[in-house]
Amino acid sequence: MSHVHHKHCHGGHGNSVGMILVLYILLVIILSCF
């Protein structure tokens, strides 16, 4: 169980970077629309 949790945590860390990029792109699109 501990190994699975560690793997999930590692994936979540890499995913957070992708989330920031997605949010930034969405923000640019919203600003472009306005």
C-alpha positions in Angstrom: 0.0 0.0 0.0 2.8 2.4 0.9 4.5 1.8 -2.5 1.3 2.5 -4.4 0.8 5.7 -2.4 4.4 6.8 -3.1 3.9 6.2 -6.8 0.6 8.2 -6.8 2.3 11.1 -5.0 5.1 11.1 -7.6 2.6 11.2 -10.4 0.6 13.9 -8.7 3.7 16.1 -8.4 4.3 15.8 -12.2 0.6 16.4 -12.9 0.6 19.6 -10.9 3.0 21.1 -13.4 0.7 20.2 -16.2 -2.2 21.7 -14.3 -0.4 25.0 -14.0 0.3 25.0 -17.8 -3.3 24.2 -18.6 -4.6 27.0 -16.3 -2.1 29.4 -17.8 -3.2 28.5 -21.4 -6.9 28.8 -20.3 -6.2 32.2 -18.8 -4.5 33.4 -22.0 -7.5 32.2 -24.1 -10.0 34.0 -21.7 -7.9 37.2 -21.9 -7.8 36.9 -25.7 -11.6 36.6 -25.9 -12.1 39.7 -23.8 
